């Protein structure tokens, strides 16, 4: 067994102790002094060390040699790339309807009608309406792209720095916080118009007529046409934000996503 090595201050105190202390007391005193010394060291270390956070919530800041202006330009370029890719994918025909990850289902209260309408041979009305909801989301997405790109052009350098050094979805959270009201205001009339032009409202009216005669089931339609608009808007915005968040994370972590020299300088690689 290796001999116990005490810190100098502990050893000095031991030497200064009265000679009459027994061997057992020496041992106990040594343990107590060593324990006190370790507690003081741990206390000092805890005071000096920063509070730990999970890497997912607050990763280490990106090390970059880019200037403040380059950070702003590079981040704006990266986010424009993410926004354009996501909205371009979702805003084309079947961008929502054919993608199981973002496909917009019927509102839950309308789904409850399926079994009753099936008995009446009218379940196809629900299938038709569901497709039209997705078509409305696809039509409104290009309007969202305009709002995103306009907002990026107005983003401050302080915002850019905070986003760059924050979690991997910092930009997406920034968008949600600052842009949701504008996006909702811009997309809602497009969705309402598209629902009317694609015949979704006509389908809804036919659904109302078919289900209204069924006991209890007709109550599920009490939300009115506004139920459809709210449902499509909420699901469309959710899909857009999720897609941009995934693209943002990829640009931060995957060098292959950094398509320009400026992006490589700002994000590395």
Secondary structure as UniProt FT lines:
FT   HELIX           8..15
FT   TURN            19..20
FT   HELIX           23..48
FT   TURN            55..57
FT   HELIX           68..90
FT   TURN            93..98
FT   TURN            100..102
FT   HELIX           108..111
FT   TURN            112..113
FT   HELIX           114..119
FT   TURN            120..121
FT   HELIX           124..153
FT   HELIX           157..165
FT   TURN            168..169
FT   HELIX           170..197
FT   TURN            198..199
FT   HELIX           200..212
FT   TURN            215..216
FT   HELIX           217..221
FT   TURN            222..223
FT   HELIX           226..253
FT   HELIX           255..257
FT   HELIX           261..267
//
